[in-house]
Amino acid sequence: MAIDIDSEGQGAMDHGRRMVEEARAFREAIGNQAESFTRAIDLRGRVERNPLGMMLAAAGIGYVLGGGLFSPLTGKVVRIGLRLALIPVIKSQLANIAGGPAHAAGEGAAGPTF
């Protein structure tokens, strides 16, 4: 039984060429998608219009990606934020239950103003 080495080698070369062509087409498609994504979010324009906001957004993304989302600091900040957000709500609900006005004259959510 004779094996035709030339035809097997040629088949491998054709397969290799097809793989290279597909890789090039894939690279081009990825490049086009990246370019259209960049145009869609207009990152350069956003940075020019609001550099501080973009810097804070990048810091926040870095904090989350760095594992800071489940850190003790984040837990403390969330607890403090919830308390600060709930105090005016609870205060107004208690005032409604007691039958008094929701806010006294000259007093807002931050307390009395002088």
Buried (B, 14 or more C-beta within 10 A) or exposed (E): EEEEEEEEEEEEEEEEEEEEEEEEEEEEEEEEEEEEEEEEEEEEEEEEEEEEEBEEEEEEEEBEEEEEEEEEEEEEEEEEEEEEEEEBEEBBEEBEEEEEEEEEEEEEEEEEEE
